[in-house]
Structures are given as C-alpha cells and as structure tokens.
Amino acid sequence: MAFEADFYELLEVERDADDKTIKSAYRKLAMRYHPDKNPGCSESEAKFKAISQAYDCLKDPQKRAAYDRFGHAAFENGGAGAGAGAGFTDLGDIFESIFGSAFGAGGGRQQPRRGADLRYDMEIGLDEAFIGKQAKIEVEVSQTCDPCGGSGAEPGTGTRACTLCGGHGKVRSQQGFFMVERTCPTCHGRGEVIEQPCRSCRGEGRVDRPQTLDINVPPGVDSGTRIRLSGKGEAGPFGAPPGDLYIFIHVRRHPVFERDGTTLFTRVPITFTTAALGGEIDIPGLEGAHHKIDIPAGIQSGKQLRKRGAGMPVLQGKGRGDLVIEIAVETPTKLTARQKELLRELQETETGDECPQSKGFFEKMKDAWSDLTE
C-alpha cells in the first residue's frame, strides 16, 4: 500500500480521540481525496483507500481495540478489509449522519414490517354505556394464509437468495459523489425471493376474510373511549406479527339525560302547586332503579338538586358520579272552572309577601319611577 502508515496518523487524530473526532476527521479527508474530486490522480485514489481502511477499523470498537493492541498484524489474512468498496461504504456512513438513511451504508435485510392497525367505530346507547355491553362484531381483515402459514410460498417449496441484491435486501448505485443505497426492488428488502408463490395468497402470505370478534364494552365508557384488541389487526406480510384493532366508542344522545363525564343532567318540570308546597318526585335511572328526589317548598325554576352516587359509573374504577336535576316550574294552561275559582280565592288572600322576588322587583320599579317624576 502506498500510504502504509499508522491508522491514527492517516486520519490525523490522537490515539485517544473519541468516535466523533475520528468521524469528523475522516469526513474532511474523504472529501479532499475522493476520486471524483481528483480524477485521474492515482495518488489521491490510493490515499482515499488508505484513510477509508483506517476509518473502517477505528470506527468499530472491537477492531479498534485489536488494532491498538496488535497493530496491522491484527488484520492480516483479510482482517480490516481494504479496497475501494470499503471506502464507498464508509463515505456513505458519513453522509447518512448528515442527510439521512438514503445515503446509509449498513442495515442489512429489512425485517418484515408489522401488520397495520385497524379502526372499528361502534355506536351504543347511554344505557349501554352505563351498564356495559357484550357484543359481536365482524370485520374484513387480512389474516395469515393457512396453506402457506404466512410464508407466501406454495407448500412444499421454499425461498432462495435474491440474485439482484445477493441476499442483502439492499442495492447500491453511485450518483456522482454519493453512493446511494436503497431497498432492493426485486425482494423488497427481504433478501430472498419465493420460488413458487402460494396459490391461495399469491405470495402475499395473507388473505382477506371476515373475522368475528367478541367485544367487552366496560361500564362507564364515553364517546371517544378506545378499546384495543391486541393482535386483531391486519396480519403482517410474510409471517410478520399482526397489528391491533381499535374499537372507537360513540354514545348516542339520550332523550332524557345529558352527560358530562360521570355526571348526569336532566330537566324535570313540576307543577306550581308542588313547587309551592313541596313534595317528592320519582326519577327512573338508566340502570332501572328509581331515585326519590325531595322537592323543598318554594323551589324556583332553574334550581338544581343533586343526588349523590346516581350518575355514571367511573370507567375502570369504583363508584359513580352524581345525578343533577334542574327544576322547571310549569304554569298550568288548562284549568277547570273549580280550579280557576280556587286560584282566584288564593289571589284575593295574597299580600305580596308570598313571592318576595316579585314584591321586591315592583318596589324597585316604583322607586325608580318616583325618581323620574320628581
């Protein structure tokens, strides 16, 4: 070799230099002596091969340790691997750190990618969200091909190394100053090709067919709750692990109750006599139970009453939220003659103290009017 010298001297670094310093030094020297920048210069080409060999050794912790101990003798009989191929590979490694994996030099075969995750939207009622639900669903999903077991090869046949990439799963091509490495278009990164594709799946290793699944919807779910079924998504290609299936819950609006987290809200109209005298109302719950609500005498429209522990269950927890009842006092629109007579008798006995809000309002109006006329 024209530049038979110490690897550290070739890269112009100290023997205790860290990996970052070594890589930076190699990058600078590789750009200076690269054959594309020095066309026809045999000395630059030899220098480039030498620094590439040096970097190939020093970037590997095991090779570097052997070199530090035994020097060049550690790589006799084909150890460190000189040559132009090593140089281009290592230059690609440098540019990979700068520009990304398109310039990378390593990696080997691609592992079969995991199957895709799937989504299934399930609509349920508020009562089902309250008590939970057991349901069966059917989804069309890619599943492992039974005849070939997911290999993609016809039973009784196998695979062989890809001739285009030599079994590496990647091919390289030089584009100007760069050595570009990309997935092999023939084997798609597997490094091997199927000799005879399976007739059932046409070599994919998976087929689409319906799948029936049992779904357990726990009490307390709400719109947006996601239930994950591990391994129930699409099968991965060529025997790779399957993805997951996600059940997204959508809770329909209820005609009586509205929900905010674990709190249930409902608006209850009561007669004005019940509002005046007080009483008790019965609210049927989502679970079928009946909740007795005491109405205090003199309650007004808009007043909210709370029933502790009568709301929605806590998802994956203990206890329940509250039931909130908003009172709406209803004025009668259809009265019998006797009812009208009784109301007139009531009206004749009113002093104004029975309805302090009304009395206060008209007194304020009277005072305001007096101020205007003075």
C-alpha positions in Angstrom: 0.0 0.0 0.0 1.4 3.4 -1.0 0.5 5.0 2.3 1.4 2.2 4.8 1.1 4.2 8.0 -0.4 4.2 11.4 -4.2 4.5 11.2 -4.3 7.4 13.6 -1.7 9.2 11.6 -3.6 8.6 8.4 -6.7 10.2 9.9 -4.6 12.9 11.6 -6.0 12.3 15.1 -4.6 11.4 18.5 -4.8 7.8 19.7 -7.3 8.8 22.4 -9.6 10.6 20.0 -13.3 9.9 20.5 -15.6 8.5 17.8 -17.0 11.9 16.9 -13.5 13.3 16.3 -12.5 10.3 14.2 -15.6 10.5 12.1 -15.1 14.3 11.6 -11.5 13.8 10.6 -12.4 11.0 8.1 -15.2 13.1 6.6 -12.8 16.0 5.9 -10.1 13.8 4.4 -12.5 11.7 2.4 -13.9 14.9 0.7 -10.4 16.1 0.0 -9.1 12.8 -1.6 -12.2 11.4 -3.1 -11.6 10.2 -6.7 -14.4 12.3 -8.0 -12.7 15.4 -6.8 -9.3 14.2 -8.1 -10.0 12.5 -11.5 -7.0 10.5 -12.8 -4.9 11.1 -9.7 -3.7 7.6 -8.6 -2.0 9.1 -5.5 -5.3 10.6 -4.3 -7.1 7.4 -5.0 -4.6 5.4 -3.0 -4.8 7.9 -0.2 -8.6 7.7 -0.2 -8.4 3.9 0.0 -5.9 4.1 2.9 -8.0 6.5 5.0 -11.1 4.5 4.3 -9.4 1.4 5.6 -8.2 3.3 8.6 -11.7 4.6 9.4 -13.3 1.2 8.8 -11.0 -0.1 11.6 -11.2 2.8 14.1 -15.0 3.3 13.9 -15.5 -0.3 15.1 -14.8 -0.6 18.9 -13.7 -4.3 18.6 -11.5 -3.7 15.6 -10.0 -0.6 17.2 -9.2 -2.5 20.4 -7.4 -5.2 18.4 -5.5 -2.6 16.4 -4.4 -0.7 19.5 -3.0 -4.0 20.9 -1.5 -5.7 17.8 -1.3 -3.0 15.2 -1.6 -4.0 11.5 -0.9 -7.7 12.4 -4.4 -7.9 13.9 -5.9 -7.8 10.4 -3.5 -9.9 8.4 -5.1 -12.5 6.1 -8.2 -10.4 5.3 -9.0 -8.7 8.6 -9.7 -5.0 8.2 -10.9 -5.1 4.6 -9.2 -2.6 2.4 -10.3 -1.7 -1.0 -12.5 0.8 -2.9 -15.7 -0.9 -1.8 -15.0 -0.2 1.8 -14.2 3.4 1.0 -17.5 4.0 -0.7 -19.4 2.2 2.2 -17.8 4.3 4.8 -18.3 7.5 3.0 -22.0 6.6 2.8 -22.0 6.1 6.5 -20.7 9.7 6.9 -23.4 11.1 4.7 -26.1 9.1 6.4 -25.4 11.1 9.6 -25.8 14.3 7.6 -28.5 13.6 5.0 -30.4 10.6 6.4 -30.7 6.9 5.6 -30.8 7.4 1.8 -27.0 7.7 2.0 -26.6 4.9 4.6 -24.3 2.0 4.1 -25.5 -0.6 6.6 -28.7 -2.1 7.9 -28.8 -5.4 6.1 -32.0 -7.1 5.3 -35.2 -5.4 6.2 -37.3 -7.2 8.8 -40.9 -7.9 7.8 -43.0 -5.0 8.9 -45.8 -5.4 11.4 -49.3 -5.5 10.1 -51.4 -2.4 10.0 -53.6 -1.3 12.9 -57.3 -1.1 12.1 -60.2 1.0 13.4 -63.8 0.0 14.1 -66.5 2.5 15.1 -69.2 1.2 17.5 -72.3 3.2 18.4 -74.0 2.4 21.7 -76.8 3.9 23.8 -76.3 5.8 27.0 -77.9 3.0 28.9 -75.4 0.5 27.4 -72.6 2.8 28.4 -74.0 2.8 31.9 -74.2 -1.0 32.4 -71.6 -2.2 29.8 -72.2 -4.4 26.8 -71.1 -7.7 25.4 -71.2 -7.5 21.6 -70.0 -9.5 18.5 -68.6 -7.6 15.5 -67.5 -8.8 12.1 -64.6 -7.1 10.3 -63.0 -7.8 7.0 -59.3 -8.1 7.7 -56.1 -9.5 6.2 -55.3 -12.7 8.0 -52.4 -15.2 7.8 -52.8 -17.6 4.9 -53.4 -21.0 6.3 -52.0 -23.2 3.4 -48.6 -21.5 3.4 -48.6 -20.4 7.1 -47.8 -16.8 6.1 -44.6 -17.6 4.2 -46.1 -16.8 0.8 -44.5 -19.9 -0.7 -46.5 -22.8 -2.1 -46.5 -25.7 0.4 -43.5 -28.0 -0.3 -41.5 -25.2 -1.8 -39.2 -22.6 -0.2 -37.2 -19.4 -0.9 -33.9 -18.6 -2.4 -31.4 -15.7 -2.1 -32.3 -12.7 -4.3 -29.9 -12.6 -7.2 -30.1 -8.8 -7.6 -29.0 -7.8 -4.1 -27.2 -11.1 -3.3 -29.4 -11.7 -0.3 -28.6 -8.3 1.4 -32.0 -6.8 0.8 -30.5 -3.5 -0.5 -28.8 -2.4 -3.7 -26.3 0.4 -4.2 -25.7 2.8 -7.0 -23.3 5.6 -7.4 -24.7 9.0 -8.2 -21.9 11.5 -8.7 -20.1 12.0 -5.4 -22.6 9.8 -3.4 -23.1 6.1 -3.0 -26.9 5.7 -2.7 -28.3 2.6 -1.0 -32.0 1.6 -1.3 -34.3 -1.3 -0.8 -34.0 -4.0 -3.4 -36.9 -3.7 -5.9 -36.9 -7.4 -6.5 -37.2 -8.8 -3.0 -38.4 -5.6 -1.3 -35.7 -5.8 1.4 -36.2 -9.4 2.4 -33.0 -10.7 0.8 -34.8 -13.7 -0.6 -37.5 -14.4 -3.2 -40.2 -17.1 -3.3 -39.6 -19.9 -5.7 -43.2 -20.7 -6.2 -45.9 -18.3 -4.9 -48.7 -19.8 -2.8 -51.8 -20.2 -5.0 -54.1 -19.1 -2.1 -52.5 -15.8 -1.3 -50.5 -15.2 -4.5 -47.3 -14.9 -2.5 -48.5 -12.3 0.0 -48.7 -14.6 2.9 -52.1 -13.2 3.9 -55.7 -13.2 2.6 -58.7 -11.0 3.3 -61.6 -12.7 5.1 -64.2 -11.8 7.7 -63.3 -12.1 11.3 -65.9 -12.4 14.1 -64.8 -10.9 17.4 -66.3 -10.7 20.9 -66.2 -7.2 22.3 -66.5 -6.4 26.0 -67.6 -2.8 26.5 -67.0 -1.9 30.2 -69.4 0.2 32.2 -68.6 4.0 32.1 -67.4 4.3 28.6 -67.9 7.6 26.8 -67.7 8.9 23.3 -64.0 8.7 22.3 -63.2 5.8 24.5 -60.8 3.4 22.7 -60.7 -0.3 23.3 -57.6 -2.1 22.0 -57.7 -5.7 20.8 -54.1 -6.7 20.6 -53.1 -8.8 17.5 -56.5 -8.5 15.9 -55.5 -6.0 13.2 -54.1 -6.9 9.8 -51.7 -9.8 9.5 -48.1 -8.7 8.7 -46.7 -9.7 5.3 -44.7 -12.9 5.1 -45.5 -14.1 8.6 -44.7 -10.8 10.4 -46.7 -10.0 13.6 -50.3 -8.7 13.1 -51.3 -5.2 14.1 -54.0 -4.2 16.6 -57.7 -3.5 16.2 -59.0 -0.3 18.0 -62.7 0.0 18.8 -63.8 3.6 19.0 -67.0 4.2 21.1 -69.7 6.6 20.1 -72.5 7.2 22.6 -75.9 8.3 21.2 -77.7 11.2 22.7 -80.3 10.2 25.2 -83.9 11.7 25.2 -83.9 12.4 28.9 -80.3 12.6 30.2 -77.3 14.6 29.2 -73.8 13.6 30.3 -70.7 15.4 31.4 -68.1 12.9 32.5 -69.6 10.9 35.2 -72.4 13.5 36.0 -75.9 13.0 34.5 -78.1 16.0 34.0 -81.9 16.1 33.4 -84.5 18.8 33.5 -87.7 18.0 35.4 -90.9 20.0 35.1 -93.1 20.2 38.2 -96.5 21.7 38.9 -96.6 25.1 40.6 -98.5 23.6 43.5 -95.7 21.1 44.1 -93.2 23.9 43.8 -95.2 26.0 46.3 -96.0 23.2 48.8 -93.0 20.9 48.3 -93.2 17.1 47.7 -91.4 14.2 46.2 -90.7 13.1 42.6 -89.5 9.8 41.2 -86.7 9.7 38.6 -86.1 6.4 36.8 -82.4 5.7 36.4 -80.5 4.3 33.5 -79.9 1.1 35.4 -83.7 0.6 36.0 -83.7 1.8 39.6 -85.9 4.7 40.8 -84.4 7.7 42.5 -86.6 9.6 45.0 -86.0 13.3 45.0 -87.3 15.6 47.7 -88.7 18.9 46.5 -88.4 21.7 49.1 -91.4 24.1 49.4 -91.0 27.3 47.5 -88.5 26.0 45.0 -87.9 28.1 41.9 -87.4 27.3 38.2 -83.7 26.8 37.4 -82.9 25.4 40.9 -80.6 22.3 40.7 -80.9 19.4 43.1 -78.2 16.8 43.3 -78.5 13.0 44.0 -75.1 11.7 45.1 -73.9 8.4 43.5 -76.8 8.2 41.0 -74.7 9.2 37.9 -72.5 7.3 35.5 -70.0 4.6 36.7 -66.3 5.5 36.9 -64.6 3.8 33.9 -62.2 1.1 35.2 -62.7 2.4 38.7 -65.1 2.3 41.6 -68.1 4.5 42.5 -70.4 6.6 40.4 -70.9 10.3 39.7 -74.0 12.3 40.6 -77.4 12.9 39.1 -78.2 16.6 38.8 -81.9 17.6 38.4 -82.8 21.1 37.2 -86.3 22.1 38.2 -88.7 23.8 35.8 -91.9 25.1 37.4 -94.7 24.7 34.9 -97.6 27.1 34.8 -101.0 25.3 34.1 -102.5 26.0 30.7 -105.8 24.1 31.1 -107.8 24.7 34.3 -111.3 23.7 35.2 -113.8 26.2 36.5 -113.4 24.9 40.0 -109.6 25.3 39.8 -109.9 28.8 38.5 -112.3 29.6 41.4 -109.7 28.3 43.9 -106.9 30.3 42.3 -109.0 33.5 42.5 -109.6 32.8 46.2 -105.9 32.4 46.6 -105.2 35.6 44.7 -107.6 37.5 46.9 -105.6 36.5 50.0 -102.2 37.3 48.6 -100.3 40.1 50.5 -97.2 40.1 48.3 -95.1 38.5 51.0 -95.7 35.1 49.5 -93.5 36.0 46.5 -90.6 38.1 47.8 -88.9 38.3 44.4 -91.9 39.8 42.7 -92.6 42.2 45.5 -89.0 43.4 45.6 -89.0 43.9 41.8 -92.1 46.1 41.8 -90.9 48.1 44.7 -87.7 48.8 42.8 -89.7 49.8 39.8 -91.9 52.1 41.9 -88.8 53.8 43.5 -87.3 54.3 40.0 -90.4 55.8 38.6 -90.7 58.2 41.6 -87.2 59.4 41.0 -88.0 60.1 37.4 -91.1 62.2 38.2 -89.6 64.3 40.9 
